[in-house]
Amino acid sequence: MLRYIVLLSCFLLLIVACKKSSTDTPAPSSNTNVYIGTASVSQGIGTSTTLNLFPPGIRISGVGSVSSSDAQSWIMPAATNYLQTSFPFASDLHNIYTAGHSYANANVALNSLNGNDIITIDATGEVFTAFIFADNYFELYVNGTPVGKDPVPYTEFNSCIVRFKVKRPFTLAAKCVDWEEKLGLGVELNGANPYYVGDGGFVLVLKDASGAIVTTTDASWKAQTFYTAPITDLSCPTESGNYRYTTNCNTTNASATSYALHWLVPNNWYATSFDDSKWPAATLFSNTTVGVNNKASYTNFTDIFDNSSQDASFIWSTNLLLDNEVLFRKTVQ
């Protein structure tokens, strides 16, 4: 009998313990802030490795790194060729940092060039001229050959000319970076807010030797994002095939503990042979949305960028604010 009583007591104690455990442990939350997607995820500010690529600039063009939760290291805001001497700088259309290079119009800027700026890809090809405004930084390839990079990585805003000689058809490929002041968070100082989410934007007009417009940035370009930040709710980003959406994610409450999403850039993304068929089409944005109506580096050349017969559109990936490293491709026939 005593043995029975002892066993019954232990059984009752076990039931009580289980009940207590189930009531003391909170049920899983329906808002777990869990990321579901293909990106690597980092949180917080990265480590500075280069204080400033361009000391004359109005804002600091810093470079650094951040580690993601899967133990990968990412260059912030992007891996660029800015310091690589083998990658040529673009010529100036408007650049306040070089004396005499704030040109009144495109013809004056072109007349200042002596031909040494033309990058030859095909000796028997045509000479093409690209007029470019990028917020903030670009690198341009033609058939995988570097033809021009932005001489001003961040601000003050500038615009550029890139000339090259190539046979048709050819492939344009551009890397664009919306620079950041807090590395790994995609934010900049705006007034008293150090966590302001800035925007990007890229516009290009390509002309042939006769001055005729060959192509402009529009929805026929491909665009893919490889760095998105800041993300305040990891359950917000979504993916559908190769589309990476953050359209409904918050852009006003970023902080030092916000997250970032990183995707590996394909090694040969700029090559003619690269298959971009599954990349999303570029998204179009207005001059007002990008905010260029008060920038002389754009408004002095609206006859180029906003040509009445073929107005070029600003393009980006699906999110102009949160997507900070975007790759573009276009085949010109």
Disulfide bonds with the S-S distance in Angstrom:
Cys236-Cys249 2.18
